[in-house]
Amino acid sequence: MKVAVVSTNGVDVNEHVGKATRFLIYEIGSAGTKLLSEEKTESLSVGDPDHPFDQDRLSGVIKKIEGCERVYCTKIGDSPAAELKKLGIEP
């Protein structure tokens, strides 16, 4: 199974999807866990406290995590979570 992990330090799951500037892509299987890639991306957050949803920014993130079944993060907004679920990606 391929998963995306949101981490600022490469070790801990410690970031909100909206603030993420990279996703670590792992393959998890019977042979163990293997880091496949580090995908850099523009964060979903534009710094506005009202957090307006930006479909273009989310589309960029989706391209980076394509093929993943799950995203591990500390938090995710309702709109991004719903969009990922539509694509079969469990947040």
Z-matrix of the N, CA and C atoms (Angstrom, degrees):
N
C 1 1.447
C 2 1.532 1 107.79
N 3 1.313 2 115.51 1 136.53
C 4 1.462 3 121.94 2 178.22
C 5 1.531 4 108.70 3 -98.55
N 6 1.351 5 116.04 4 132.10
C 7 1.461 6 120.91 5 -179.17
C 8 1.524 7 110.02 6 -132.58
N 9 1.326 8 115.26 7 156.73
C 10 1.465 9 122.03 8 174.88
C 11 1.525 10 107.87 9 -111.67
N 12 1.324 11 115.84 10 137.32
C 13 1.461 12 121.85 11 -179.16
C 14 1.524 13 108.46 12 -122.09
N 15 1.335 14 115.54 13 133.26
C 16 1.459 15 120.77 14 177.05
C 17 1.529 16 107.32 15 -98.21
N 18 1.337 17 115.61 16 114.66
C 19 1.461 18 121.05 17 -176.57
C 20 1.522 19 109.68 18 -147.36
N 21 1.318 20 115.89 19 136.05
C 22 1.465 21 119.45 20 176.51
C 23 1.519 22 111.90 21 -86.94
N 24 1.345 23 116.31 22 -23.00
C 25 1.462 24 119.66 23 -175.42
C 26 1.525 25 114.27 24 -114.15
N 27 1.329 26 117.34 25 0.08
C 28 1.459 27 120.60 26 178.93
C 29 1.509 28 114.33 27 78.84
N 30 1.332 29 117.06 28 4.01
C 31 1.462 30 121.16 29 -178.39
C 32 1.527 31 111.18 30 -122.83
N 33 1.325 32 115.95 31 -51.15
C 34 1.458 33 121.75 32 -174.66
C 35 1.525 34 111.77 33 -101.44
N 36 1.336 35 115.78 34 148.86
C 37 1.462 36 121.05 35 168.94
C 38 1.524 37 104.31 36 -80.71
N 39 1.347 38 116.89 37 103.90
C 40 1.467 39 118.59 38 -168.56
C 41 1.528 40 114.33 39 -144.87
N 42 1.321 41 117.47 40 27.77
C 43 1.464 42 118.07 41 -177.74
C 44 1.523 43 111.38 42 -143.29
N 45 1.305 44 114.63 43 150.85
C 46 1.470 45 124.31 44 174.27
C 47 1.530 46 107.69 45 -76.55
N 48 1.307 47 117.24 46 138.65
C 49 1.468 48 120.53 47 179.13
C 50 1.525 49 110.93 48 -54.83
N 51 1.323 50 117.36 49 -39.71
C 52 1.460 51 120.94 50 -178.11
C 53 1.514 52 114.77 51 -64.06
N 54 1.332 53 117.22 52 -22.75
C 55 1.460 54 121.60 53 179.97
C 56 1.526 55 112.48 54 -100.53
N 57 1.307 56 116.96 55 -7.72
C 58 1.468 57 121.14 56 -173.86
C 59 1.526 58 112.19 57 -64.45
N 60 1.318 59 115.45 58 135.16
C 61 1.468 60 121.53 59 173.72
C 62 1.524 61 110.84 60 -113.87
N 63 1.338 62 115.42 61 1.60
C 64 1.463 63 119.77 62 174.27
C 65 1.521 64 109.31 63 -157.68
N 66 1.310 65 114.34 64 153.23
C 67 1.454 66 122.66 65 175.33
C 68 1.519 67 107.19 66 -126.84
N 69 1.325 68 116.46 67 130.69
C 70 1.454 69 121.21 68 175.35
C 71 1.521 70 106.77 69 -92.70
N 72 1.318 71 116.22 70 124.11
C 73 1.460 72 121.61 71 -176.98
C 74 1.527 73 108.57 72 -101.73
N 75 1.335 74 115.52 73 123.24
C 76 1.462 75 121.92 74 -178.42
C 77 1.518 76 110.74 75 -120.34
N 78 1.308 77 115.14 76 151.33
C 79 1.463 78 122.71 77 168.24
C 80 1.522 79 105.67 78 -106.12
N 81 1.330 80 116.50 79 125.11
C 82 1.459 81 121.83 80 178.55
C 83 1.521 82 107.37 81 -115.67
N 84 1.316 83 116.00 82 123.88
C 85 1.458 84 120.09 83 -179.32
C 86 1.512 85 111.73 84 -153.53
N 87 1.315 86 115.75 85 -171.43
C 88 1.465 87 120.87 86 -177.56
C 89 1.527 88 112.21 87 -63.76
N 90 1.317 89 117.38 88 -24.58
C 91 1.467 90 121.44 89 179.29
C 92 1.529 91 112.00 90 -84.85
N 93 1.326 92 117.59 91 -3.55
C 94 1.460 93 120.88 92 179.98
C 95 1.512 94 112.32 93 120.44
N 96 1.310 95 115.26 94 -159.25
C 97 1.461 96 122.52 95 -177.68
C 98 1.516 97 109.41 96 -116.56
N 99 1.340 98 115.30 97 133.74
C 100 1.465 99 120.10 98 -178.18
C 101 1.526 100 109.48 99 -132.53
N 102 1.336 101 116.36 100 129.77
C 103 1.461 102 121.05 101 174.54
C 104 1.521 103 108.23 102 -73.38
N 105 1.324 104 116.68 103 122.13
C 106 1.465 105 121.76 104 179.88
C 107 1.519 106 112.09 105 -92.59
N 108 1.339 107 116.00 106 -42.46
C 109 1.464 108 118.74 107 -177.23
C 110 1.518 109 111.27 108 -165.14
N 111 1.311 110 114.51 109 164.21
C 112 1.460 111 122.76 110 171.24
C 113 1.517 112 105.78 111 -116.08
N 114 1.326 113 116.55 112 116.01
C 115 1.458 114 121.91 113 -176.40
C 116 1.522 115 109.85 114 -104.75
N 117 1.314 116 116.73 115 110.76
C 118 1.471 117 121.11 116 178.34
C 119 1.520 118 109.09 117 -83.42
N 120 1.324 119 115.29 118 144.55
C 121 1.458 120 120.67 119 -176.72
C 122 1.525 121 110.05 120 -151.60
N 123 1.300 122 115.29 121 164.31
C 124 1.459 123 121.38 122 173.99
C 125 1.526 124 107.44 123 -79.51
N 126 1.324 125 117.54 124 135.31
C 127 1.465 126 119.46 125 -178.91
C 128 1.526 127 110.43 126 -65.39
N 129 1.325 128 115.10 127 152.34
C 130 1.466 129 119.98 128 177.52
C 131 1.520 130 110.99 129 -71.03
N 132 1.313 131 116.48 130 -32.30
C 133 1.460 132 121.53 131 -178.21
C 134 1.527 133 110.59 132 -75.19
N 135 1.317 134 115.01 133 134.42
C 136 1.465 135 120.35 134 176.12
C 137 1.528 136 110.37 135 -104.95
N 138 1.328 137 116.04 136 10.28
C 139 1.455 138 120.97 137 178.82
C 140 1.514 139 114.57 138 87.21
N 141 1.313 140 117.52 139 -1.29
C 142 1.463 141 122.06 140 179.10
C 143 1.530 142 108.79 141 -80.13
N 144 1.333 143 118.51 142 125.83
C 145 1.463 144 120.38 143 -178.70
C 146 1.528 145 113.70 144 -61.18
N 147 1.331 146 117.82 145 -21.65
C 148 1.463 147 120.74 146 178.20
C 149 1.524 148 112.16 147 -80.74
N 150 1.321 149 117.55 148 -8.22
C 151 1.472 150 123.90 149 178.29
C 152 1.526 151 113.27 150 49.40
N 153 1.320 152 118.55 151 60.56
C 154 1.465 153 118.45 152 177.46
C 155 1.526 154 109.60 153 -62.95
N 156 1.317 155 116.43 154 139.94
C 157 1.461 156 121.55 155 -179.18
C 158 1.522 157 109.30 156 -76.98
N 159 1.312 158 117.00 157 131.74
C 160 1.462 159 122.80 158 -179.08
C 161 1.527 160 108.95 159 -121.19
N 162 1.315 161 116.57 160 102.28
C 163 1.463 162 122.10 161 -176.74
C 164 1.524 163 111.80 162 -61.20
N 165 1.329 164 118.04 163 -36.81
C 166 1.465 165 120.54 164 -179.98
C 167 1.525 166 111.40 165 -63.19
N 168 1.315 167 116.75 166 -42.72
C 169 1.471 168 119.46 167 177.95
C 170 1.522 169 110.54 168 -65.47
N 171 1.334 170 116.96 169 -40.88
C 172 1.461 171 119.71 170 178.69
C 173 1.524 172 110.55 171 -64.67
N 174 1.313 173 117.63 172 -38.30
C 175 1.470 174 120.80 173 177.78
C 176 1.524 175 110.89 174 -59.35
N 177 1.329 176 116.73 175 -38.06
C 178 1.461 177 120.94 176 177.17
C 179 1.517 178 111.95 177 -64.18
N 180 1.327 179 116.58 178 -40.97
C 181 1.465 180 120.87 179 177.60
C 182 1.525 181 109.81 180 -65.56
N 183 1.318 182 116.84 181 -44.62
C 184 1.464 183 121.07 182 -178.32
C 185 1.521 184 110.84 183 -58.93
N 186 1.321 185 117.88 184 -40.09
C 187 1.467 186 120.76 185 177.77
C 188 1.522 187 111.11 186 -60.88
N 189 1.333 188 116.60 187 -36.43
C 190 1.470 189 121.33 188 -178.34
C 191 1.524 190 112.64 189 -72.24
N 192 1.340 191 117.83 190 -29.62
C 193 1.464 192 120.45 191 -176.40
C 194 1.530 193 112.32 192 -108.70
N 195 1.312 194 115.81 193 14.24
C 196 1.463 195 121.15 194 179.64
C 197 1.528 196 110.52 195 -53.84
N 198 1.307 197 116.19 196 135.30
C 199 1.458 198 121.33 197 179.84
C 200 1.518 199 113.95 198 92.70
N 201 1.326 200 116.91 199 -9.85
C 202 1.465 201 120.39 200 178.37
C 203 1.528 202 109.65 201 -81.44
N 204 1.325 203 115.58 202 145.32
C 205 1.456 204 120.76 203 177.50
C 206 1.522 205 112.32 204 -92.48
N 207 1.344 206 115.80 205 -24.19
C 208 1.459 207 120.25 206 -177.18
C 209 1.517 208 110.60 207 -143.89
N 210 1.340 209 114.56 208 156.61
C 211 1.463 210 121.89 209 171.96
C 212 1.523 211 106.66 210 -124.73
N 213 1.318 212 115.67 211 125.01
C 214 1.462 213 121.27 212 176.62
C 215 1.524 214 108.64 213 -101.53
N 216 1.338 215 115.89 214 124.65
C 217 1.462 216 121.90 215 -176.48
C 218 1.520 217 108.79 216 -154.46
N 219 1.335 218 116.85 217 169.71
C 220 1.464 219 119.32 218 176.73
C 221 1.524 220 111.36 219 -80.64
N 222 1.338 221 117.02 220 -34.58
C 223 1.465 222 122.05 221 179.83
C 224 1.521 223 108.79 222 -153.31
N 225 1.336 224 114.19 223 158.60
C 226 1.461 225 120.63 224 174.13
C 227 1.529 226 107.32 225 -150.97
N 228 1.311 227 116.90 226 140.48
C 229 1.458 228 121.41 227 178.49
C 230 1.521 229 111.89 228 -70.25
N 231 1.315 230 115.63 229 161.62
C 232 1.465 231 121.02 230 -178.22
C 233 1.525 232 112.61 231 -61.43
N 234 1.331 233 117.38 232 -44.82
C 235 1.473 234 120.31 233 -177.77
C 236 1.525 235 112.06 234 -65.82
N 237 1.342 236 119.61 235 -49.57
C 238 1.465 237 118.77 236 177.22
C 239 1.532 238 112.24 237 -61.28
N 240 1.333 239 117.37 238 -38.89
C 241 1.468 240 120.46 239 179.28
C 242 1.526 241 110.70 240 -61.54
N 243 1.320 242 116.55 241 -44.44
C 244 1.463 243 120.69 242 179.90
C 245 1.525 244 111.31 243 -63.94
N 246 1.333 245 116.89 244 -41.30
C 247 1.471 246 120.54 245 179.61
C 248 1.527 247 111.14 246 -65.38
N 249 1.326 248 117.33 247 -41.12
C 250 1.466 249 120.31 248 178.39
C 251 1.525 250 110.78 249 -64.94
N 252 1.323 251 117.08 250 -42.37
C 253 1.468 252 120.73 251 179.30
C 254 1.521 253 111.41 252 -60.84
N 255 1.332 254 117.54 253 -37.85
C 256 1.471 255 121.17 254 177.53
C 257 1.521 256 111.27 255 -59.28
N 258 1.338 257 116.04 256 -29.85
C 259 1.463 258 121.64 257 -178.67
C 260 1.523 259 112.24 258 -92.29
N 261 1.327 260 116.93 259 3.29
C 262 1.457 261 120.58 260 179.54
C 263 1.513 262 114.02 261 82.98
N 264 1.333 263 116.99 262 16.25
C 265 1.466 264 121.63 263 178.15
C 266 1.524 265 107.44 264 -103.16
N 267 1.316 266 116.43 265 120.72
C 268 1.462 267 121.19 266 -178.13
C 269 1.527 268 110.80 267 -87.13
N 270 1.339 269 117.62 268 117.57
C 271 1.472 270 119.37 269 178.23
C 272 1.531 271 111.10 270 -81.67
